[in-house]
């Protein structure tokens, strides 16, 4: 008597190392963003104090530090988004070429069933859109930073009238 056929999907076993790297990277980015926001909040308080005291020198110093910190934060976030976009684009390209998701040789953090055919194509398209979204996010960060610099420069010009 032959064994009945089961339709259990093939599964790529999860890698503990890949899972820990993903969690560590997300924690690092999250902690960095929280620390940056706290420092930016402190600098914003310095700006508020300088405005209330009408102290142009303190205002100029606080705005310079704030803009420098914002530039560093925006650059790091932009680099992170470009890295995510590159990785998502590479996975989409490899999935499209191989016709299966996850592509051969890819490490996954958790047990992942192998998808073939239209399901793999949908996974590739989703990752391609995610990559494009990350790149649009980089453009948005660039625009936001330049708008912020322009706004603070206007505040500094107004503060030039302080004693």
C-alpha positions in Angstrom: 0.0 0.0 0.0 1.4 3.4 -1.0 1.5 6.3 1.4 -1.1 9.1 0.8 0.3 12.2 -0.8 0.3 15.2 1.5 0.3 18.8 0.2 2.6 20.2 2.9 4.6 23.1 1.5 8.4 23.0 1.5 9.8 25.1 4.3 13.1 27.0 4.6 14.1 26.7 8.2 14.7 30.0 10.1 18.2 31.0 11.0 18.8 32.1 14.6 21.6 34.3 13.5 19.5 36.1 10.8 16.7 36.6 13.4 19.1 38.1 16.0 20.7 40.3 13.4 17.3 41.7 12.3 16.2 42.3 15.9 19.5 43.9 16.8 19.5 46.2 13.8 15.9 47.3 14.5 16.8 47.9 18.2 19.9 49.9 17.2 17.9 52.1 14.7 15.1 52.6 17.3 17.5 53.5 20.1 19.4 55.9 17.8 16.1 57.6 16.8 15.0 57.9 20.4 18.4 59.4 21.5 18.4 61.8 18.5 14.8 62.9 19.3 15.8 63.5 23.0 18.8 65.6 22.0 16.8 67.5 19.4 14.2 68.2 22.1 16.9 69.6 24.4 18.3 71.8 21.6 14.7 73.0 20.8 14.4 74.0 24.5 17.6 76.0 24.1 16.2 77.8 21.1 13.0 78.6 23.0 15.1 80.0 25.9 17.2 82.1 23.5 14.0 83.5 21.8 12.4 84.3 25.1 15.6 86.1 26.4 16.2 87.7 22.9 19.8 86.4 23.0 21.0 86.3 19.4 24.3 84.6 20.2 22.7 81.7 22.2 20.0 81.4 19.4 22.6 81.1 16.7 24.6 78.5 18.6 21.5 76.4 19.5 20.3 76.5 15.9 23.7 75.6 14.5 23.9 72.6 16.9 20.3 71.6 16.0 20.9 71.8 12.3 24.1 69.8 12.6 22.4 67.1 14.6 19.5 67.0 12.2 21.9 66.6 9.3 23.5 63.7 11.0 20.2 62.0 11.8 18.8 62.6 8.4 22.0 61.2 6.8 21.9 58.1 9.0 18.2 57.5 8.3 18.8 58.0 4.6 21.7 55.5 4.6 19.5 53.0 6.4 16.7 53.4 3.9 19.0 53.1 0.9 20.3 49.9 2.5 16.8 48.5 3.0 15.9 49.5 -0.5 18.9 47.8 -2.0 18.3 44.6 0.0 14.5 44.6 -0.9 15.4 45.2 -4.6 18.0 42.4 -4.6 15.5 40.0 -3.1 12.8 41.0 -5.6 15.2 40.5 -8.5 16.5 37.1 -7.2 12.9 36.0 -6.6 11.8 37.0 -10.1 14.8 35.2 -11.6 14.4 32.0 -9.6 10.6 31.9 -9.6 10.4 31.1 -5.9 10.4 33.0 -2.7 12.6 32.9 -0.7 15.2 32.7 -3.4 17.8 29.9 -3.2 20.5 30.6 -0.6 18.6 33.3 1.2 18.7 33.2 5.0 15.4 33.8 6.8 14.7 34.7 10.4 11.7 32.4 10.8 10.5 29.2 9.2 9.2 30.3 5.8 7.2 28.2 3.3 8.5 28.3 -0.2 6.2 30.0 -2.7 6.3 29.4 -6.4 4.6 30.8 -9.4 2.1 33.7 -8.9 2.7 33.8 -5.2 6.4 34.2 -5.7 5.8 36.9 -8.3 3.5 38.8 -5.9 6.2 38.6 -3.2 8.8 40.0 -5.7 6.5 42.8 -6.7 5.8 43.6 -3.1 9.5 43.9 -2.3 10.1 46.0 -5.4 7.4 48.4 -4.3 9.0 48.4 -0.8 12.3 49.3 -2.3 10.8 52.1 -4.3 9.0 53.4 -1.2 12.2 53.4 0.7 13.9 55.5 -2.1 10.9 57.9 -2.0 11.5 58.1 1.7 15.1 59.2 1.1 13.9 61.9 -1.2 11.4 63.0 1.4 14.1 63.1 4.1 16.3 65.3 1.8 13.4 67.6 1.1 12.4 67.8 4.8 16.0 68.6 5.8 16.4 71.4 3.2 13.0 72.9 4.2 14.0 72.8 7.8 17.3 74.5 7.1 15.5 77.2 5.2 13.0 77.7 8.0 15.7 78.0 10.7 17.7 80.4 8.5 14.6 82.6 8.3 14.4 82.5 12.1 18.0 83.5 12.4 17.5 86.4 10.0 14.5 87.6 12.2 16.7 87.2 15.3 19.3 89.5 13.8 17.2 92.3 15.1 17.9 91.3 18.7 20.2 93.4 20.8 
